Amino acid sequence: MAKRPTPPKKTLSAANLSVLGADRLAGLLMEVAGGDALWKRRLRMELAGEVGAPDLALELDKRLTALGDSRVRVSWRKRPELVRDLQSLRRMIVDRLAELDARLAFDRMVAWFDLYPGLAVRVKDPKGELAVLFDGATGELATLASALGPQGAVPILADALATRLSEWASWIGRGVGDLSPAVASGLLAELTGGKPRPTGRLALVVRKLAERSGDLDAWIAAIPDDDRRRPEVGSVMATRLAAAGRVEEARAALEASRPAAPPPSRWGRKAEPAPPPPEQWLEAEIAVLDAEGRDEEADQARWILFERTLSPDALRAIIARLPDFEDVPALDRAFAHAAAYFDPVKGLAFLMTWPALREAAEMIEARGGELRGGHEDIALWASRLSARYPAAALILLRARARTLVRLGSGMTDEVEGLVHEAESLAVEAGDEGHAAFVAGLRTDMGTYRPPRR
């Protein structure tokens, strides 16, 4: 049986349009370009690219210069057209010129970014679309710089930071993850070698470049002395130094950032104790103690961290380091602490997540009066407990329903569903208080007063 010919397809795609042939497509493009200056420029650039990189670079320079020299204000109606123009220029640089000549492409990309300060002044852009457009191109800038290499890219980027720091610090900082380590290291050396210690925005760029190039000393040097005394900064320094095997420096950084007591009041008030260190600082202390080989103190610090935060990761680290058969007493201790935690909902969340369902059910029945139903997982927890611990699940469902009603939601579908599930669980748990619970809900609905607007 002869194969039927494939019918023509009307869907717009490159494959389907190719059947029209080059002559027909060229004619259509000329029709479109006849009334659209952007299309005319784009086609001229495409033709220039076929001639060679210098010709395409010349066409790009004409448009970049025109946009940079213009002083005409752009209204919000004209802004979309300008954005299309900028996007077209960027695509020609990144997709066409970069394939032909990496140096010419990088130079034009830098010139494209340098358009932003002038455009920001004369373009009405309340939604910040221009800033988003330029910020979104930082990865492509970094990719072009990496393709060019340190010798070609570093002097240009260093000059941009030296003369136009306000914008270029942000752009290089955003795109640093796409820079090759070689370019990042070269730019870092250019910014720091034999120069004063960087400050402000330049220091932020230096730190990001140091991270990308793996230069811990340059990263530390760019941190101001005052910031090193802050626990959130000193803890990061200590952690990185400990990981690098520089234990004494790690301990010094940690102690320098230990939270201190406030200075005594001149009015003779009682001196206040030092505030407790933040969680990040405690994690850094554990890392430093481990690096120092102080295993017992590190384990004690892990318990302190767990008891404060109920972090499952901290508990897993504790359990992993225990000898055989000592994990059960440790878990019992952890579960008891969670059940008595000052924030009952957070304690319950830990037990349900671990999971420790029996301990969670016991906690619910013991502290049900303290539980509030605002947590979004209350209904899910009740579902997980309902098969083996219906009384605990019932307490959670009732807490959730009461909270929703007292917040003013009324007898919504969610509340109706909770009441229906609670009725079934009450029968299973032998609870005779369902009618009183429903009556209490309706009383709460009657006393609710919406806030005035």
N, C-alpha and C positions, 0 to 999 in steps of 0.2 A: 504493500500500500504506500503510495507516494506521500511524503511528508508535506503537510500543509505549510505554506509560506508564513513566516512570522509577520503579523499585521504591524503597521507603523505604530509607534508609541508616542503619545502626546505629552507625557510627563516631562517637565523641564529638567534636563540633566545634561552633563557634558557628553555622555555617550549618545544620547538621543539627538542632540544638536549636531553632532559630528556628521550625521547623514546628510545634512543640508549642503555640505561641501564648503570649501574655503571661500570661494567667490561669493556665494550667497551670504555667508556669515560676515564677510568683510563689508558687504553692502548694508547689512542690518546694523553693524557697528557704526558705520558712517551716518546712518539715519539717526541713531541714538545720540551720537556725539555732536550732531549738528546743533542741538539746542542745549547742550550741557557742557559747560567749560571744564568741569572736573573730568568728564570722560575724555575730552580732547587731550587734556594734559596726560591722563593715564595712558592713552594710546600712543602719544608721542614718546613717553618714557619707555613703553614696551618696545617701540621701534628702535629707540636709542640703545636699549639693552641688547638688541640683536646686533647692532653695529659694534658695540664694545663697552667696557666698563667706563672709560673716560667720557664717552658721549652720554651715558646714563647719568654719571655723576654731575655733568654739566647741566643737564635738564633738572636734576634734583636741586642743584645750587640755585638755579633761577627761581624756583618756587620757594625754597627756604629763605632766600634773600627778600623776596617780595613780601612774604609773611612777616619776616623780622623787621623790615623797614616801614611797614604800614602803620599808620596812626589812626586809622578809621575805627570807630567804635562799632562793636558787633552786638546787635540786639538779640534778645532771646529767640526771635524768629529765625535769625540767620545762624544762630549757634549750631544747629544740627548739620548744616552744610559745611561749616568750618571743621567740625569734628570728623565728618566724612573725608574732607580734604587731608587732615592730619593722619587719619588712619590709612589712607591711600599712600601717602608719602612713606609712612612707616613700613608698610608692606613691601613697597618697591625697594626700600633699603635692605630689609631683612631677608626677603624672599628672592630678590633678583640680583641686587648689587653685591650682596655678601657672597653669592656663588661665584661672582666674577673677580672680585678684588676685596679681600678682607680689610685692608687698610682704608680704602676709599669708603667702604660701607661704615666702618667704625667712625671715621671723621664725620660723615653725614648724620649718623645717629646722634653723636654729641651735639651737632648743630641743631638737630630736631629737638632735643631736650632743651637747648638754650632758647628756644622760642617761648617757653612757658612763662617766664617772668613778664615779658611784654604782653603776651596774650592775657594773662591774669588781670592786667590793669584795664584793658580795653574791651574785654568780653563780658557781657552780662551772663553770669553763670551761678545763679543762686543755689543750684543743686550740686555744685562742685564736680560737674562732669569732666571738665578739663583736668582737674587734679587726679581724678580716677584714671583717665586715659593715660597720663604720663606715668603715674605710679604703676599702672599695669604693664608698662613696657620695660620696667627695670630689669626683668629677667632676660629679655632679649638684648638689652645693652650689655649685660654681664656676659652673655653667651658670645656676642661679637668681640668683646674684649678678650675673652679666653681664647677665641680662635686666632686673634691677632698675636697674642702672646705678651709676656711681660715687657719686652724691649719696646714694642710699639704702643701698647695700651697704657702702661704705667705713667709715662710723662704726661700724657693727655689728661688722665684722671687726676693726677696730682695737681696739675695746673687748674683744673676745674674746681677742685676743693680749695685751692689757695685763693682763687679770685672770685668764686661764686659759691661760697660755703653754704649759704642758707638753704638753697635747693639741692645742691649736689650731695650734701651730707645725708639727706633723706634718701635720695635715689640710690646712692651706692650702698647705704645701709640696708635698703630693701632688697637689692639685687645680689648681696654678697653671697648668698647661698648658691647662686649659679656661677659665681666666679671660680675659675680653676684655682687650686691651691697655689700654683706658681704665680699667677697674677696677684692673688691676695697677698702672698708673701712679699712680692716685689713692691707693691703699693705700700704695704706696712713699713718696709724698710725705708722707702722714700719719705714717708710721713714722720718717721721717728728717728732715723739715723742722724746723730749730731744736731738734733733740733730740740727746742724746749719741750718740756712735758706737755702733752696735748690737754686741752681743757674744753669744756662745753660740748658742742656738737661734734667737734673734731675728735674728742676723746671717745664719744660713742662709736664713731666710725672705726677708730683704731681698735677698740675692743672687739667689734664684730670681725674685722679683718684678722685680728689675732686668733680668734676662735676658729675662723675658717682655715688659717694656715697652721694651727696647732702650736702657736707661740705663747706659752703660759706666762713667761716673764713680761712680754709686751702687754698682755691682757691685764696683768696686775699693775703694771706701771701706769696704765691709763685710768686707774681708779683713784679718785681724790682721797687724800688722807682722812678727811672727815667722814666720807662714806664707808671707809674700812671699819669704822667703829660701830656701824649699824649692823645689828644681828643678821638681817636678811642679806647683806652684802658679805660680811665676814664669814658667814656660814658657807656661801658658795666658794669663796676663796679657799677656805679650809678643806672643803670636800675635794676640790680639784688638786690642791697641793698634796693631800693624802693619797689620792689616786696616782699621782706622779712619783710617789715614794719620798716626797720631801716632808718628812714627818715633823721635824722641829718647826719648820715654817708653818705647817698646818696648825700645830698647837698654838703657835704665837698668834696666828690670824684668828683662831677661834676665841682665845682668851681676850684679845683686843676688842672683840665684838660682843663679849658676854654682857647681857643686860645689867646695868648698874642701878643702884638705888638713887633716887633723886637727891640733889643737894639739900642739906638741912635748911629749914626755914629760919629766917632771921627773927621771926616772931616767936620763936621758942616752941613751936609745935612739935609734936612727937615725930621723930624721924620715920619715914616710910621705908618698908623693905623693897628690895629690888624686884621688879616685875618678873614673872616667870618667862623663861626664854620661849620664843615661838617654836612651832613644830619643826620648821626648816633647820633651826639652830640645833635642836636635839638630834635630828638626823645627821647633821654634820659632826656632832660630838661622837656619835656612834662610829662614824667612818674614821675619825681620828683615833679613837680608842682601839679600834680594830687594827689600824696601821701601827699603833704603838705596841701591839701585842698584849694589851690589857683586857683579856677576854672576859674575865668575871665582871669587871666594871662596865664593859660594853653590853653584857647581858642585862645588867641592872638598868642601864640607860634605855635599853629596848623595852623593859617592863614599864619604866616611867613614861616612855613615849606611848606605849599601848594604853596604859591606864588613863592617860590624858585624852587621847584621840580616838580610841577604839579602832585603830587602824588594822584591818585584816592582814596587810602586808607585814606590819610590825610583829603580829602574833605568829605568822608563818615563819618569819625569820627566827623567832625565839624557839619554836617547836623544832625547826630543822637542826638547831645546834644542840639539842638535848640528847643525852644517851637513851638507849632503848628503855622502854617501860616508864620513862619519866614524863612522857608527853601527856598521859591521862591526868595526873594531878595538875599539870600546868594548864590544861584546857579547862579543868574544873575551876581553877582559880580565875581564869579569864572570863568564863561564863558567869561566875558569881559577881565579878566586878561589873560586867555589862548589865546584869539584872538589877544591880543597885545603882547604876549610873545616874548622875544628877538630872540628866535629860532622858526621861524614860523612853521617848520615841526614838532617840538615837541609839539607846541601848537595845531596844527591841529590833531596830533595823540591823544592827550588827548580828544579833542572834539569828534572825531570819535569813540573813545573807550568808552566814558561815557555811552551812546551816546547823543550828542547834534547836530543833523544833520543840523538843521536850522542855528544855530550859526556857524557851520563849513562851510556851503555854503557861508554865508555872509563873513566870514574871507577869504575864497579862492578868492572871487570876489574882495575884498578890497586889498588883499596882494598877488595877483597872480604872480606879477612880482618878488616877493622874494622867491617863492617856487621853489625848485629844485626837480627833479624827481628821485633822487637816492634811496629814501625809498622804500623798497620792497613791502609795502602795498598800494602804490599809486593807482595801477590799481584796487585793491579791494575796496578802498574808492570810486573811481570813479563809480564803479558798484553799490555801495550802494546809491550813490547820484543821479544816472542818472534818476531815475523815477520821482523824485520830484524837483530836482535841476539840470537840464541838463547843464546849463551854467557853474556851478561850476565843474561838472564832466568833461566837455570839457576842462577846464583849466588844470585839473590834468592830463588827457590823453596826452595833448600836452606837458606838462612839462616832463612827463615820456619819451615820444618819443624823445624830444630834448636832454635830458640827455643821453639816450642810444646812439644816433647818435654821439654826441660830445665826448663820451667816446671811440668811434672808432668801435662800433659794426656793423655799416652799416645798410642796409635795411634788417634786419633779419626777421624771421617769427614773432617774438614778436613785432617788430616795425611796420611791415605791418598790424598786427592785431590791434595795437593801432591806426594807421592811419585810418583803416576802421571803427572802433568804433567812432573815432572823427568825421568822415564824417557824420555818422548817427546822432550824437548828434548835430552837427552844423546845420543840417536841422531842427531838433526839437527845438533848441534854437534860430533859426533865425539868426545865425551867418554866415556872407558872407565871412569870411576870411580863409576858408579852403584851397583854392588854394594857397594863399600866404603862409600859414603855410607849405604846402607840398613843395613849392618852397624853402622856408627857410631851410627845412630839407636837400634838395638835395644840397643846397649851403654849408651847414655845412659838408656834406659828402665830397664835393669836396675840401674843405680847410683842412680836417683832414690829419695830418701827423703822421704815427706811430712812436713811440719812437725808437731810435737806440738801438740795442742790442750789 
